[in-house]
Amino acid sequence: MKKKLSSSLLLASVLFTGCINTDLGKVDRDAINIDKEIKLPEIDSTKKIYIDENTLEVGNVGFDYEGKLNYEISKGADADKFTIDASSATLLFKKAPDFENPSDFNKDNVYEVTIKASLDDTNSVEQNIAISVQNIADTKPVLKTTQAAVSQNSLTDVTIAKVEILNSGDSAVESMSLSGDGSDEFEISKDGIVTLKKPLTKAVGSTYDLVVSAKNSAGLATADLKITVTKPDLEAPIFNSPDNVSINENESAVLSVKAVDSGFVTYSLKAGGDNDKFDIDAQSGKLSLKTPADFENPNDSDANNIYEITVIAQDSVLNKATQDITVNIKNVYDIKPTIAPLELTVSEGMKAGSKIGTIVISSSGDSSISSIELSGEGSDKFSIDKDGSITLKNPLSYAQKSLYTLNAIAKNAAGNSDGVLVKINVAEVTDTLPATGRLTSEVDYDDGYYKRGIEKSFTEDNASGIVTDNVTSLQWQDIDYSIDINKDLNYTQAQAYCENLTQGGFDDWRLPSSDELVYLANRGIERVWNEEFGFIDYPMICWSSTDAPLANNKWTMELEYGESKMKPTNEKHHAKCVRGAYNLNNDYVRDENNSVVTSEATNLIWQDDAKAKTNSLTWKDAIDYCENLELDGKTQWRLPNFNELYSIVDRSKNNPAIKDGFTNVNTTDFYWSSTPDVYNTDALYIWSINFKNGADDRQYAGVLSKHYTRCVHSIK
């Protein structure tokens, strides 16, 4: 017998020469000698079938095939809910489905199963089937047995009872009716509201024993209704519900108003004022706000979150009573904070403890903000207060990280705000001066704390005997210190020695200036020729080409200790020759309005107000003073390191020996730098400069030792 699918299938006439692949009808044509033309289906991805609930048989799900196939259930989310006839392909539910109580895997009344049709052990095909169970009206309503009382003097068209519909079944109630002796004296709506249709005919104490019928698509359901006739009602209902209630904002339900009476009571609200903001169920007395209250946006007449209403209770003879009710709205913490994204830029090297920006709190919600937190890589470098202000916990380095992408979340009693992006860009501060070489810190904000300047780096060429300073690009002669040719020379001899030098094939050697020797010194170690810098020369005091203020004196540098000294030109010292150029232009520009001097060449701004001439402080007080200075509309000032302080020295001048542009200079004492001396270990000494003649020296940093203070600020 030919078996046909219930849905249309595309059929292909093919010579069956192989197995039907299990991959939804793909045909694999291996050679099998079956001398017969057959018709194979193109399998639907999913075949859909619709049946009514409470039906066991799904129907024939076989293929259109002229031959015998064996059918079985192979898989599917709901495979265990079915059986199938192996030969007829009739699919059946094991238990009739109930639309109201689905038992399929997804509980959506769509049952999924896969059937397999086999020709033999190796030739088969599978079909996915989805059986959609349709609802039919088979559940009748359920009514509550009701007892009611009606006053003998009740008026017509007034509600005297309500029959409660406990369950409308699986379809809406279409109508309700009354039957029984005297039922014609009453009327019932499809919602169960019973009203008096005409004057009562029974005496006080009598009862109407009625039957209520409710109809939906599934049929009729009934329940008893007993109405007792009472003596004439002359008294108004009496309220026994509270007259002062409180509810949370965002809620609608208030309370169920109750009034006691011999008959059925209906409820209503007085018109006007806050009453218009409420609904009340006429039969149950359930009172509710039409729109849930919002504490932050009060909607009552006085806008004080206190609603004042009047409820009316009325019986079947129109006796009325009123109750004034106050409804208080309580605040619920339900509004989270709102904060705005933030992007800011911070200069590298800014001191710890600096406030760098503030997240704007658009709204704190309905409670105060308890905290704001930053998260993300690098968030540990910052702290944030609950007012949104962000403080730097550690100085930042552009080289280490140029952008911090963080997430900020604010919290109040209602919970966490949505996260916002906080971007903190690190602005590179370009150093042009060599670093002093000081790497360790004695106190916060000293030279070793900031480590400003370009790190020293030297390249040694052993073959030529030349060491190149990679920061200044100067090249220095470097020979074995045991050779005497560059030692014990007076100034004239030293000058001639360098000018006649042809080491490395160069003929432009010269004596260095005092500036070049100063910047060569490494103040983080005891001797500049430390092996890590490649020097083998062992100079003690080296001549410079810079004139000293004293007649017939030149500035020299004692490289072992890093000190500059004025020496008579007839003394004998060391010639340490140099070639190349390292010039810092005298481009110092004074801003009279703000009392600062700026140098684009060194990328520095200098304090030059009256205090730069009078501030005599201890070293630690000098550091603190600069860290807290506000000048030229700027914070982030600091005490300069030795190389920075020396950059404003002009040893071609005297009293004061300072670059043009500075007007507030004290020449009676030294100025502090932030660079401690590494050579003296028994006490703390600080490298300092006297601007009378530009001399440098170590000054004892005892508690009572005071010197002058001039602060510096980076341009970028």
Secondary structure, DSSP 8 states (H G I E B T S, - for coil): -----SS---EEEEE--S-B-TTTT-B---------EEEEE---SSEEEEEETT--EEEE-----SS--EEEEEE-TTGGGEEE-TTT-EEEESS---TTS--STTSSSEEEEEEEEESSSS-EEEEEEEEEEE-------EE--EEEEEETT--TTSEEEE--EEE-TTS---EEEEESTTGGGEEE-TT-EEEE-S---S-TT-EEEEEEEEEETTEEEEEEEEEEEES---S--EE-S-SEEEEETT--EEEE--EE-SS--EEEE-SSGGGGGEEE-TTT-EEEESS---TTS--STTSSSEEEEEEEEE-TT--EEEEEEEEEEE-------EE--EEEEEETT--TT-EEEE--EEE-TTS---EEEEESTTGGGEEE-TTSEEEESS---TTT-SEEEEEEEEEETTEE---EEEEEEEE-----SB-----S-SSTTSHHHH--SB---EEEETTTTEEEETTT--EEE---TT--TTSSB-HHHHHHHHHT--GGG----B---HHHHHHH--TTSS-TT-GGGT-----SEEEEEEE-SSTTEEEEEETTTTEEEEEETTS-BB---EES-------EEEETTTTEEEETTTTEEEE-STHHHH-EE-HHHHHHHHHT--BTTB---B---HHHHHTTB-TTS-SS-B-TT------SSEEEEEEE-SS--SS-EEEEEETTTTEEEEEE--TT--EE---EEE--
